[in-house]
Amino acid sequence: MYELFVELTDQLFYEGYAEQLAKADPSAFQIEFNDFLNTYSYEMV
């Protein structure tokens, strides 16, 4: 899921956004990543 998050944020913002955010503000990165996981998670059947 991490790779999908990075790919999505690169498309929405700019290339390297997720990595830059993780370095500059780890807590904000974690909040955004957790929100992504909660919003786009699904159950495997």
C-alpha positions in Angstrom: 0.0 0.0 0.0 2.9 2.3 0.6 3.9 2.2 -3.1 0.3 3.1 -4.1 0.3 6.0 -1.7 3.6 7.3 -3.1 2.4 6.9 -6.7 -0.9 8.7 -5.9 0.7 11.6 -4.2 3.2 11.9 -7.0 0.4 12.2 -9.4 -1.7 14.6 -7.3 1.1 16.9 -6.3 4.6 16.4 -7.8 7.3 13.7 -8.2 8.9 13.0 -4.8 6.1 14.7 -2.7 5.7 11.7 -0.3 9.4 11.3 0.3 9.9 15.0 0.9 7.0 15.1 3.3 8.3 12.1 5.2 11.7 13.8 5.7 10.4 17.3 6.4 7.4 16.5 8.6 7.1 12.8 9.6 4.0 13.3 11.7 2.1 14.9 8.8 3.3 12.2 6.5 2.0 9.5 8.9 -1.4 11.3 9.2 -1.8 11.5 5.4 -0.6 7.9 5.0 -3.0 6.6 7.7 -5.9 8.6 6.1 -5.0 6.9 2.8 -5.0 3.5 4.4 -8.4 4.1 6.1 -10.0 5.5 3.0 -8.7 3.0 0.4 -8.5 -0.2 2.4 -10.5 -3.1 1.3 -11.1 -6.7 2.4 -9.7 -9.6 0.5 -12.3 -12.1 -0.4 
